[in-house]
Amino acid sequence: MGKSIFYHAGCPVCVSAEHDILGLLNPSDVEVVHLGNDKSKISEAEKAGVKSVPALVTPDGNVLH
């Protein structure tokens, strides 16, 4: 099984969601991408179907907003 990718922008809501996600899932199974710090990943997130953040993209390609 591949990794999930959690995209966020660094706001308090996003950071709180990141902590919750990492508490629910094995942190080694989640790649965290801060789009404010790594703007080069924005197009990758859009291609994956991310419309807003925070968003979790599952290994199957489902996007959870």
C-alpha positions as CSV (number, residue, x, y, z in Angstrom):
1,M,0.0,0.0,0.0
2,G,1.3,3.4,-0.9
3,K,1.4,6.5,1.2
4,S,-1.4,9.0,1.8
5,I,-0.5,12.6,1.1
6,F,-1.8,15.3,3.4
7,Y,-1.8,18.8,1.8
8,H,-2.2,21.9,3.8
9,A,-1.3,25.6,3.9
10,G,-0.1,26.1,7.4
11,C,-3.1,27.8,8.9
12,P,-4.2,26.8,12.4
13,V,-7.1,24.7,11.1
14,C,-4.6,22.9,8.8
15,V,-2.0,22.3,11.5
16,S,-4.7,21.0,13.8
17,A,-5.9,18.6,11.1
18,E,-2.3,17.5,10.5
19,H,-1.9,16.5,14.1
20,D,-5.2,14.6,14.1
21,I,-4.4,12.8,10.9
22,L,-0.9,11.8,12.2
23,G,-2.6,10.6,15.4
24,L,-5.0,8.4,13.6
25,L,-2.7,7.0,10.9
26,N,0.8,5.7,11.1
27,P,3.0,8.8,10.5
28,S,5.3,6.8,8.3
29,D,2.3,6.1,6.0
30,V,1.6,9.8,5.5
31,E,3.5,12.4,3.5
32,V,2.8,15.9,4.7
33,V,3.0,18.7,2.1
34,H,2.9,22.3,3.3
35,L,1.9,24.1,0.1
36,G,2.9,27.5,1.6
37,N,6.4,26.3,2.0
38,D,6.6,24.1,-1.2
39,K,4.7,25.9,-3.9
40,S,6.1,23.5,-6.5
41,K,3.7,20.9,-5.2
42,I,0.5,22.9,-5.9
43,S,0.2,21.6,-9.5
44,E,0.7,18.0,-8.1
45,A,-2.1,18.6,-5.6
46,E,-4.4,20.0,-8.3
47,K,-3.7,17.0,-10.6
48,A,-4.6,14.7,-7.7
49,G,-8.0,16.4,-7.4
50,V,-7.3,18.7,-4.4
51,K,-9.7,21.7,-4.6
52,S,-9.1,23.1,-1.1
53,V,-6.9,22.4,1.9
54,P,-6.6,20.7,4.2
55,A,-7.0,17.6,2.1
56,L,-5.9,14.0,2.4
57,V,-5.2,12.0,-0.8
58,T,-5.5,8.3,-0.1
59,P,-3.3,5.7,-1.8
60,D,-6.3,4.8,-4.0
61,G,-6.5,8.4,-5.2
62,N,-9.6,9.5,-3.2
63,V,-9.4,13.1,-2.0
64,L,-10.8,13.8,1.5
65,H,-11.4,17.5,2.1
